[in-house]
Amino acid sequence: MSHELTLKSIEPVTHDTHHLVFDRPEGFDFEPGQGVELHLLKDGWEDEGRPFTPVTLPDEDTLEFVIKSYPDHDGVTEQIGKMSAGDKVRIKGPFGAISDEGPGVFIAGGAGVTPMIAVLRKRLRDHGTLEGSTLVFANKTVDDIIWRDKFEAMEGLTCAFVVDEPGGDVPQQRLTRDYLRQFVEPESRCYLCGPPPMMDAVREALHEIGVKDDRLIEEDMG
Ligand SMILES: Cc1cc2nc3c(=O)[nH]c(=O)nc-3n(C[C@H](O)[C@H](O)[C@H](O)COP(=O)(O)OP(=O)(O)OC[C@H]3O[C@@H](n4cnc5c(N)ncnc54)[C@H](O)[C@@H]3O)c2cc1C
């Protein structure tokens, strides 16, 4: 089933990422963490659907997205960064593998944090605290970190931000087995989302720690 939405507002989140707010369409239901296929209703772009993940909860009045633009792709996300209030999109779905399965270690790379936002917000609303959950969030630079202040303000959530490039107040650190071991035990439930090379490296590290596939909840952003 598809739904047409009108953009209410668009605000920058980082230098290349925007927060987009739409009215929630009637009859559209989804689980926090699931994605939709989004089409811009703009000449020449209608057929180019791309997957994105609402960061709002199903019972909220708005449907909101946090979307990173890649201008070098000459693709849909570049166009999304240029949208303005009143522009229209069509969404299809929902679909996706990530949903709330309990507290755990949420390991994200870049825009792969968006399903985590939805699940963490749901858990916070349902339980009042994220005690027992950790967010491990990897980015290229400190300026690429989406929603850092919002994550740090989430009651009970342990946050560990790491970056590839030096500069800023965040450790320059890869998501290796030895790094992840301080947050992850063999029985930990691990949510994993990011670009395919990051997913492969982290999955391997988690296996080395002893985490079995049935404790992994994952979706790649590729
Ligand atoms: C389930 C799911 C949920 C997602 N949710 C979100 C979300 O909530 N927020 C978010 O920001 N992202 C999310 N993503 C990622 C998002 O879907 C992609 O960033 C988006 O599809 C990229 O679209 P694009 O048209 O801009 O670029 P692409 O579709 O990657 O590329 C468009 C064109 O550019 C070319 N191209 C591709 N890579 C390069 C390159 N490196 N250099 C030059 N040209 C290139 C391609 O060949 C193509 O012709 C999600 C992905 C999945 C799978």
The ligand as an SDF file (V2000), in Angstrom:
LIG
                    3D

 53 58  0  0  0  0  0  0  0  0999 V2000
   16.3650   -0.6120    5.1480 C   0  0  0  0  0  0  0  0  0  0  0  0
   17.1740    0.6570    4.9380 C   0  0  0  0  0  0  0  0  0  0  0  0
   16.8530    1.7930    5.6720 C   0  0  0  0  0  0  0  0  0  0  0  0
   17.5860    2.9740    5.4890 C   0  0  0  0  0  0  0  0  0  0  0  0
   17.2390    4.0660    6.2440 N   0  0  0  0  0  0  0  0  0  0  0  0
   17.9550    5.2180    6.0840 C   0  0  0  0  0  0  0  0  0  0  0  0
   17.6050    6.3860    6.8480 C   0  0  0  0  0  0  0  0  0  0  0  0
   16.6640    6.3910    7.6330 O   0  0  0  0  0  0  0  0  0  0  0  0
   18.3590    7.4910    6.6530 N   0  0  0  0  0  0  0  0  0  0  0  0
   19.4050    7.5270    5.7620 C   0  0  0  0  0  0  0  0  0  0  0  0
   20.0670    8.5690    5.6610 O   0  0  0  0  0  0  0  0  0  0  0  0
   19.7330    6.4530    5.0070 N   0  0  0  0  0  0  0  0  0  0  0  0
   19.0160    5.3040    5.1430 C   0  0  0  0  0  0  0  0  0  0  0  0
   19.3240    4.2300    4.3610 N   0  0  0  0  0  0  0  0  0  0  0  0
   20.3570    4.3930    3.3140 C   0  0  0  0  0  0  0  0  0  0  0  0
   19.7240    5.0630    2.0780 C   0  0  0  0  0  0  0  0  0  0  0  0
   18.7130    4.2080    1.5560 O   0  0  0  0  0  0  0  0  0  0  0  0
   20.7670    5.3720    0.9900 C   0  0  0  0  0  0  0  0  0  0  0  0
   21.6520    6.3310    1.4590 O   0  0  0  0  0  0  0  0  0  0  0  0
   20.0640    5.8860   -0.2610 C   0  0  0  0  0  0  0  0  0  0  0  0
   19.3400    4.8170   -0.8820 O   0  0  0  0  0  0  0  0  0  0  0  0
   21.0740    6.4530   -1.2580 C   0  0  0  0  0  0  0  0  0  0  0  0
   20.3170    6.9180   -2.3450 O   0  0  0  0  0  0  0  0  0  0  0  0
   20.9550    7.8430   -3.4820 P   0  0  0  0  0  0  0  0  0  0  0  0
   19.9770    7.8260   -4.6130 O   0  0  0  0  0  0  0  0  0  0  0  0
   21.3160    9.1730   -2.9520 O   0  0  0  0  0  0  0  0  0  0  0  0
   22.2750    7.1480   -3.8570 O   0  0  0  0  0  0  0  0  0  0  0  0
   22.5350    5.7230   -4.5630 P   0  0  0  0  0  0  0  0  0  0  0  0
   21.2560    5.0130   -4.8250 O   0  0  0  0  0  0  0  0  0  0  0  0
   23.5680    5.0250   -3.7530 O   0  0  0  0  0  0  0  0  0  0  0  0
   23.2030    6.1390   -5.9070 O   0  0  0  0  0  0  0  0  0  0  0  0
   22.6090    6.9470   -6.9120 C   0  0  0  0  0  0  0  0  0  0  0  0
   23.5140    6.9560   -8.1290 C   0  0  0  0  0  0  0  0  0  0  0  0
   24.8790    7.2730   -7.7780 O   0  0  0  0  0  0  0  0  0  0  0  0
   25.7850    6.2110   -8.0900 C   0  0  0  0  0  0  0  0  0  0  0  0
   26.7210    6.0280   -6.9390 N   0  0  0  0  0  0  0  0  0  0  0  0
   26.5690    5.1510   -5.9190 C   0  0  0  0  0  0  0  0  0  0  0  0
   27.5840    5.2470   -5.0450 N   0  0  0  0  0  0  0  0  0  0  0  0
   28.3960    6.2190   -5.4960 C   0  0  0  0  0  0  0  0  0  0  0  0
   29.6030    6.7920   -5.0360 C   0  0  0  0  0  0  0  0  0  0  0  0
   30.2020    6.3800   -3.9120 N   0  0  0  0  0  0  0  0  0  0  0  0
   30.1530    7.7980   -5.7520 N   0  0  0  0  0  0  0  0  0  0  0  0
   29.5750    8.2220   -6.8800 C   0  0  0  0  0  0  0  0  0  0  0  0
   28.4280    7.7210   -7.3780 N   0  0  0  0  0  0  0  0  0  0  0  0
   27.8410    6.7310   -6.7130 C   0  0  0  0  0  0  0  0  0  0  0  0
   24.8960    5.0030   -8.3010 C   0  0  0  0  0  0  0  0  0  0  0  0
   25.4700    4.1460   -9.2760 O   0  0  0  0  0  0  0  0  0  0  0  0
   23.5780    5.5880   -8.7910 C   0  0  0  0  0  0  0  0  0  0  0  0
   23.5590    5.7930  -10.1700 O   0  0  0  0  0  0  0  0  0  0  0  0
   18.6220    3.0340    4.5320 C   0  0  0  0  0  0  0  0  0  0  0  0
   18.9340    1.8840    3.7970 C   0  0  0  0  0  0  0  0  0  0  0  0
   18.2320    0.7060    3.9970 C   0  0  0  0  0  0  0  0  0  0  0  0
   18.5830   -0.5120    3.1850 C   0  0  0  0  0  0  0  0  0  0  0  0
  1  2  1  0
  2  3  1  0
  2 52  2  0
  3  4  2  0
  4  5  1  0
  4 50  1  0
  5  6  2  0
  6  7  1  0
  6 13  1  0
  7  8  2  0
  7  9  1  0
  9 10  1  0
 10 11  2  0
 10 12  1  0
 12 13  2  0
 13 14  1  0
 14 15  1  0
 14 50  1  0
 15 16  1  0
 16 17  1  0
 16 18  1  0
 18 19  1  0
 18 20  1  0
 20 21  1  0
 20 22  1  0
 22 23  1  0
 23 24  1  0
 24 25  2  0
 24 26  1  0
 24 27  1  0
 27 28  1  0
 28 29  2  0
 28 30  1  0
 28 31  1  0
 31 32  1  0
 32 33  1  0
 33 34  1  0
 33 48  1  0
 34 35  1  0
 35 36  1  0
 35 46  1  0
 36 37  1  0
 36 45  1  0
 37 38  2  0
 38 39  1  0
 39 40  1  0
 39 45  2  0
 40 41  1  0
 40 42  2  0
 42 43  1  0
 43 44  2  0
 44 45  1  0
 46 47  1  0
 46 48  1  0
 48 49  1  0
 50 51  2  0
 51 52  1  0
 52 53  1  0
M  END
$$$$
